Amino acid sequence: MRKDVRSGCPVNLSLELFGDRWTLLVLRDVTFTGARHFRELLAGPERISSNILADRLATLVEHGLLSRSGDPAHKQKVTYSLTEPAIQLVPVFAQLGSWGLRHLPVGQEYAARMRVLEEGGPASWAEFMDDLRETHLGPAARLAPRQPGPSMRERMDAAYAAAVH
């Protein structure tokens, strides 16, 4: 265990990693919008500064929530991918989003993806996690076969597109 932590309590340790203003938002953007490159993440709606984004990406890589690899299409570009521990945060995001939908004045375009997850409950979370595994870890990482029809990501993206237009 690191020596600079306040305690070994799991809630404390989680908050020490996720409790700043930006870390969960960076993971949200990789998870829900499909952003995989620095510039895509920099363009998020909350306007994170480039030095803070670089720091948060390094922290997420260091803690094993993101992996970092060179982009074969562009030598100077880096691609970030979710790891299994980050994918397992989907239920946390779903619960935070559901709470926000009920208690906060959320924008409809931002609520659209979350409503799809909320309406489908834990089964939709599991399906979305498998979509993420396939995208970030490869098709062999899926825990269940792909269901016929649009993927959970495609349904969430369609809901977002409908809310924006």
C-alpha positions as CSV (number, residue, x, y, z in Angstrom):
1,M,0.0,0.0,0.0
2,R,1.2,3.5,-0.7
3,K,2.4,5.4,2.3
4,D,0.7,8.7,1.5
5,V,-2.9,7.4,1.9
6,R,-5.0,8.4,4.8
7,S,-6.2,4.9,5.6
8,G,-6.7,1.5,4.0
9,C,-10.5,1.9,4.0
10,P,-11.8,0.9,0.5
11,V,-14.0,4.0,0.3
12,N,-11.0,6.2,1.2
13,L,-8.7,4.5,-1.3
14,S,-11.3,4.8,-4.0
15,L,-11.9,8.5,-3.2
16,E,-8.2,9.2,-3.2
17,L,-8.1,7.9,-6.8
18,F,-11.5,9.2,-8.1
19,G,-12.3,12.0,-5.8
20,D,-10.8,14.9,-7.8
21,R,-12.8,17.0,-10.2
22,W,-11.6,15.3,-13.4
23,T,-10.7,11.7,-13.1
24,L,-14.2,10.2,-13.4
25,L,-15.0,12.6,-16.2
26,V,-12.0,11.4,-18.2
27,L,-13.1,7.8,-17.7
28,R,-16.7,8.8,-18.5
29,D,-15.6,10.2,-21.9
30,V,-13.6,7.1,-22.8
31,T,-16.4,4.8,-21.6
32,F,-19.5,6.6,-23.0
33,T,-18.3,8.8,-25.9
34,G,-15.6,6.5,-27.3
35,A,-12.9,9.1,-27.0
36,R,-9.6,7.4,-27.2
37,H,-7.1,10.2,-28.0
38,F,-5.8,13.2,-26.1
39,R,-7.4,15.7,-28.5
40,E,-10.8,14.0,-28.3
41,L,-10.6,14.0,-24.5
42,L,-9.5,17.7,-24.5
43,A,-12.7,18.6,-26.5
44,G,-15.0,17.3,-23.7
45,P,-17.8,19.6,-22.6
46,E,-16.2,20.5,-19.3
47,R,-13.1,22.1,-20.9
48,I,-10.4,20.3,-19.0
49,S,-7.0,22.0,-19.4
50,S,-4.3,20.1,-21.3
51,N,-1.9,19.9,-18.3
52,I,-4.6,18.5,-16.0
53,L,-5.7,16.0,-18.7
54,A,-2.2,14.8,-19.2
55,D,-1.8,14.4,-15.4
56,R,-5.1,12.4,-15.1
57,L,-4.3,10.2,-18.1
58,A,-0.9,9.4,-16.5
59,T,-2.6,8.6,-13.2
60,L,-5.2,6.4,-14.8
61,V,-2.5,4.5,-16.7
62,E,-0.4,4.2,-13.5
63,H,-3.3,2.8,-11.6
64,G,-4.2,0.3,-14.3
65,L,-7.5,1.8,-15.4
66,L,-6.3,2.8,-18.8
67,S,-3.6,1.3,-21.1
68,R,-1.6,3.5,-23.5
69,S,-0.4,2.4,-26.9
70,G,0.9,4.0,-30.0
71,D,-1.6,4.6,-32.8
72,P,-0.5,2.7,-35.9
73,A,-2.2,5.3,-38.1
74,H,-0.2,8.2,-36.7
75,K,3.2,7.9,-35.2
76,Q,2.8,10.8,-32.8
77,K,-0.7,9.8,-31.6
78,V,-1.4,7.7,-28.5
79,T,-4.5,5.6,-28.1
80,Y,-6.0,5.0,-24.6
81,S,-8.0,1.9,-23.9
82,L,-10.0,0.9,-20.9
83,T,-8.8,-2.0,-18.8
84,E,-11.0,-4.6,-17.1
85,P,-11.0,-2.7,-13.8
86,A,-12.2,0.5,-15.6
87,I,-14.9,-1.4,-17.5
88,Q,-16.1,-2.7,-14.1
89,L,-16.9,0.9,-13.2
90,V,-20.0,0.9,-15.6
91,P,-22.4,0.0,-12.7
92,V,-21.0,2.9,-10.7
93,F,-21.5,5.3,-13.6
94,A,-25.0,3.9,-14.1
95,Q,-25.9,4.5,-10.5
96,L,-24.4,8.0,-10.4
97,G,-26.2,8.8,-13.7
98,S,-29.5,7.5,-12.4
99,W,-29.2,9.5,-9.2
100,G,-28.4,12.6,-11.3
101,L,-31.4,12.0,-13.6
102,R,-33.7,11.9,-10.6
103,H,-32.2,14.8,-8.5
104,L,-30.4,17.2,-10.8
105,P,-31.3,19.5,-13.7
106,V,-29.5,17.5,-16.4
107,G,-29.3,18.4,-20.1
108,Q,-31.4,16.1,-22.3
109,E,-28.5,15.3,-24.6
110,Y,-26.4,14.2,-21.6
111,A,-29.2,12.2,-20.1
112,A,-30.0,10.2,-23.2
113,R,-27.3,7.6,-22.9
114,M,-27.9,7.2,-19.2
115,R,-31.6,6.7,-19.6
116,V,-30.9,3.7,-22.0
117,L,-28.7,2.2,-19.3
118,E,-31.1,3.0,-16.5
119,E,-34.1,1.5,-18.4
120,G,-32.2,-1.7,-19.1
121,G,-30.9,-2.1,-15.6
122,P,-28.1,-4.5,-14.7
123,A,-28.6,-6.6,-17.8
124,S,-27.9,-3.5,-20.0
125,W,-24.8,-2.7,-17.8
126,A,-23.4,-6.2,-18.5
127,E,-24.1,-5.9,-22.2
128,F,-22.4,-2.5,-22.4
129,M,-19.4,-3.8,-20.4
130,D,-19.1,-6.6,-23.0
131,D,-19.3,-4.0,-25.8
132,L,-16.5,-2.1,-24.1
133,R,-14.4,-5.3,-23.6
134,E,-14.7,-6.1,-27.3
135,T,-13.7,-2.5,-28.3
136,H,-10.9,-2.1,-25.8
137,L,-9.6,-5.6,-25.0
138,G,-10.6,-7.5,-28.1
139,P,-13.5,-9.8,-29.1
140,A,-12.2,-12.7,-27.0
141,A,-12.6,-10.6,-23.9
142,R,-16.4,-10.7,-24.1
143,L,-18.1,-12.7,-21.3
144,A,-21.3,-13.4,-23.3
145,P,-22.0,-13.7,-27.0
146,R,-23.0,-10.6,-28.8
147,Q,-26.8,-10.2,-29.0
148,P,-28.5,-9.9,-32.3
149,G,-29.5,-6.3,-33.3
150,P,-27.9,-3.0,-32.3
151,S,-25.3,-3.2,-29.6
152,M,-25.8,-1.4,-26.3
153,R,-23.3,1.3,-27.4
154,E,-25.2,1.7,-30.7
155,R,-28.5,2.1,-28.8
156,M,-27.0,4.7,-26.4
157,D,-25.4,6.6,-29.3
158,A,-28.7,6.6,-31.2
159,A,-30.5,8.0,-28.1
160,Y,-27.8,10.7,-27.8
161,A,-28.1,11.6,-31.5
162,A,-31.9,11.8,-31.2
163,A,-31.6,14.1,-28.2
164,V,-29.1,16.4,-30.0
165,H,-31.3,16.8,-33.1
